[in-house]
Amino acid sequence: MTDDKHDTTEEQQEEADPRAPEEPDLADTLVQQAERAASRLEEANTRMEENIKTLKGLKVRERLGGRAEANTGQQEESPENYADRMLKGG
């Protein structure tokens, strides 16, 4: 008779909450999904850091490329040359 009561109690518990046995599986699935998502985010962040470093290098090259004022071919005009040019009207 005690076995009948024990079986009835288990059946009543299953009827009361039929999803109870599935919840650990659902929780495991959610944890696994979160771990995969975190892994993908870490990989994306690593790639983004590499892209940012590359972009910074390209910007530095762009700035130093044709825009640097050093060695532009222009020489400073001496005061004598400036005076001669002004006296000639130019």
N, C-alpha and C positions, 0 to 999 in steps of 0.2 A: 503494500500500500504506500509506503514512503516513496517508492520509485514512481508511482503514478503522480504523487504530489510534486515530486521533483520535475518530472516531464511536463506536467501542466504549468509549472512555474516558468520553465524555459520557453514553452510555447506562448505563454502570456507575455513574456518579455519581448519575444520576436514580434508578436502582434502589436504590442504597444509602440515599438520603434523598429519598423522593418528595415530602416536604413542603417541601423547601428553597426552591423558587421561590415558594411561598405565604407564607412567613414574613414577608417585607417587607410584603406586603399586610395580614397579620394585625397586624403591629406598627403600621402606619399606622392601621388601624382602631382599635386600642386607644388610640393617641395621640389620635385624633379624638374617641373616646368620652370620654377623660379631659378633653380641652379643653372639650367640651360640658358635662360635669359640673361642671367648675370655673367655667364661665360661669354655670350655673344657681345654684351656691352663692354666687357674688358677687352676683347679683341678689337672692337670698333674704336675704343679709346686709344689703344696702342697704335692703330693705323692713323687715327686723327693726329696724334702727337707727331708721327713721322711726317705726315703731310704738312703740318704747321712748320716743322723744322725746314722742310724743303722750300716752302713758300717764303720763309724768312730769308733763306739763302738766295732765292731768286730776286727778292726785293732789294737786297744789298747789292747784288750784281747789277740790277737795273739802275740803282742810284749811282753806283760808281762807274757804270758803263759809259754813256755818252754825256752825262750831265756833270761830271766832275769839273771843277774850274781849274784844276791843276793842268798845266801844259796845254792851254787852249790855243797856243800859237800867237797870242797877243803879247806884245812887250810893252812895258811901261814907257811912256814917252818922257824923254829927258826935258828938263826946263828949257834948255837951249833950243831944242827942236820945236817945242811948244811956242816959244817966243818967235822963232822964224816963221812958223806956220801962221801965227796971228798977224805978223807984220805983212805977210803976203796976201792976207785977206781970206784965209781959209780956216 
